[in-house]
Amino acid sequence: MPWHAVEFASLDFEATGLDFARDRIISFGVVPIRGGRVEVGEAAYQLVDPGDRPPSRESVTIHGLRPVDLRGAPTVAAARQALREALDGRFLVTWWAGVEAAFLDNLYGGGARSWMRRSVDVRKLVLALGGEQAARLTLTEAAARYGVPVASPHHALDDALVTAQLFLVTATHMAAQGKKTVADLLEAGLVRPPVLVRPRAPG
């Protein structure tokens, strides 16, 4: 099926850290993509109270969300339901899919691999188009390369919006190479990157 004929949800998490066994999400942003268009008016953003696992100093430096900012936010259980509704029936679009897949597995189970199989990793599309020299690009740098505006780096909603726009640009380039289906984009996301670097570094 052509990719523009199905619905996607661009997803980004901010978290207390990147220890997937212990850390928890503290915010999420979801931006629907329908008919090859970003539906900004249907976007969802929510802070999440991580309970007894406060954000690490490193994570606060990256996303700026302090424990005081999360007081009174919905619990993980409440956020789980809201996120389920935002993702229901849609393929996922992410930047560095392994991160989102790990936290989705923590929230809902099913295994990170199963979540990755329904996720288009936009970073991998950038790699497929740009080659090894694109392996070290952050989301912000990739967006600049393809002319996608960035307003608030490491804010879950803005990162989800940037990822959605970058998806449309890169998927269009992939289509020009004959890779026009959802399966083509999912398969591109399963290709092992040529260089592994730390995900979501400041940039």
C-alpha positions in Angstrom: 0.0 0.0 0.0 1.4 3.5 -0.8 2.6 5.2 2.3 0.4 8.3 1.8 -2.7 6.1 1.8 -2.4 5.1 5.5 -2.3 7.0 8.7 0.8 7.5 10.8 1.5 9.0 14.2 4.8 10.8 14.8 5.8 10.1 18.4 8.4 11.5 20.7 9.1 10.9 24.4 11.1 12.8 26.9 12.2 10.7 29.8 14.0 10.6 33.2 17.0 9.0 31.4 17.8 6.3 28.9 18.1 3.3 31.2 15.1 1.5 29.8 14.9 -0.9 32.7 14.5 1.9 35.3 13.7 5.2 33.6 10.2 6.5 32.8 8.6 8.9 30.4 7.9 12.4 31.6 6.2 13.8 28.5 5.0 12.7 25.1 4.1 14.4 21.8 2.1 12.8 19.0 1.4 14.4 15.6 -0.9 12.5 13.2 0.0 12.2 9.5 -2.9 11.5 7.2 -3.0 11.5 3.4 0.6 12.7 3.2 -0.2 15.8 5.4 0.7 16.7 9.0 -2.4 17.3 11.0 -1.1 19.8 13.5 -4.6 20.5 14.8 -5.0 16.9 16.1 -1.6 16.9 17.8 -1.4 15.7 21.5 1.1 16.7 24.2 1.1 15.6 27.8 3.4 15.8 30.8 3.7 12.7 32.9 4.5 12.3 36.6 7.3 9.7 36.8 6.5 8.8 40.4 9.6 7.9 42.5 12.0 8.1 39.5 12.9 11.8 39.1 14.7 13.1 36.0 18.4 12.7 36.0 20.6 15.8 35.9 21.7 14.9 32.4 18.1 14.6 31.2 17.1 17.9 32.8 20.0 19.5 30.9 18.6 18.1 27.6 14.9 18.7 27.9 14.6 21.3 30.7 11.8 19.5 32.6 12.5 19.6 36.4 10.7 17.6 39.1 8.8 20.7 40.1 7.5 21.0 36.5 6.0 17.5 36.7 4.1 17.9 40.0 0.4 17.4 39.4 0.9 15.9 36.0 -1.1 12.8 35.1 0.2 9.5 36.3 1.9 7.0 34.0 -1.4 5.0 34.1 -3.4 7.9 33.0 -0.9 8.8 30.3 -0.9 5.2 29.1 -4.6 5.5 28.1 -4.3 8.9 26.5 -1.3 7.7 24.4 -3.1 4.5 23.4 -5.9 6.6 21.9 -3.4 8.8 20.1 -1.6 5.9 18.5 -4.5 3.5 17.9 -4.7 2.2 14.3 -1.7 4.1 13.1 1.8 3.2 12.0 4.5 5.0 14.1 7.0 7.6 12.9 10.0 8.1 15.1 13.5 9.5 15.3 15.7 6.7 16.6 13.0 4.1 16.9 14.7 1.9 19.5 14.2 4.6 22.1 10.5 5.0 21.6 10.0 1.2 21.1 11.7 0.5 24.5 9.5 2.9 26.4 6.4 1.6 24.5 7.3 -1.9 25.6 7.6 -0.6 29.2 4.2 1.0 28.9 2.2 -1.8 27.1 4.5 -4.8 26.7 4.7 -6.8 23.6 8.4 -6.5 23.2 10.5 -3.6 21.7 11.0 -5.5 18.5 7.3 -5.8 17.8 7.0 -2.0 18.2 9.9 -1.4 15.9 8.2 -3.5 13.2 5.3 -1.0 13.1 7.7 2.0 13.2 9.2 4.0 10.4 12.5 5.3 11.8 13.1 8.6 10.1 16.8 8.6 11.1 17.2 5.4 9.0 15.5 7.2 6.0 18.0 10.0 6.4 20.8 7.4 6.4 19.4 5.7 3.3 19.4 9.0 1.5 22.6 10.6 2.8 24.8 7.6 3.4 27.4 7.1 6.2 28.1 10.9 6.4 24.6 11.3 7.7 25.0 8.8 10.6 26.0 11.4 13.2 23.3 13.9 12.4 21.0 14.9 15.3 17.3 15.5 14.6 17.9 19.2 14.6 20.9 18.9 12.1 18.9 16.5 9.8 16.0 19.0 9.9 18.3 21.8 8.9 19.7 19.7 6.0 16.2 19.2 4.6 14.9 22.7 5.3 12.5 21.7 8.1 12.0 24.4 10.8 12.8 23.6 14.4 11.3 25.8 17.2 12.0 24.0 20.5 14.6 21.2 20.4 14.0 18.4 22.9 10.4 19.4 23.6 8.4 16.3 22.9 5.7 18.0 20.8 8.1 20.0 18.7 10.4 17.0 18.2 7.3 15.0 17.1 6.3 17.8 14.7 9.8 18.1 13.2 10.0 14.3 12.8 6.7 14.3 11.0 7.8 16.9 8.6 11.1 15.3 8.1 9.3 12.0 7.4 7.2 13.6 4.6 10.4 15.1 3.0 12.4 11.9 3.2 9.5 9.6 2.2 9.0 11.7 -0.9 12.7 11.4 -1.8 12.4 7.6 -1.2 9.4 7.5 -3.5 11.4 9.1 -6.2 13.8 6.1 -5.9 10.9 3.7 -6.4 10.3 3.0 -2.7 6.7 4.1 -2.4 5.0 1.6 0.0 4.7 1.4 3.7 6.7 -1.9 3.6 9.5 -0.1 1.8 9.8 2.5 4.5 9.5 0.0 7.3 12.2 -2.1 5.8 14.5 0.9 5.5 14.0 1.4 9.2 15.2 -2.1 10.0 18.5 -1.7 8.2 21.4 -1.6 10.7 23.0 1.9 10.7 26.6 2.1 9.6 27.7 4.0 12.7 26.1 3.8 16.2 26.2 7.0 18.2 24.5 8.0 21.4 20.8 8.7 20.7 19.2 12.1 21.3 22.3 14.0 22.2 21.8 17.8 22.6 21.8 19.5 19.2 
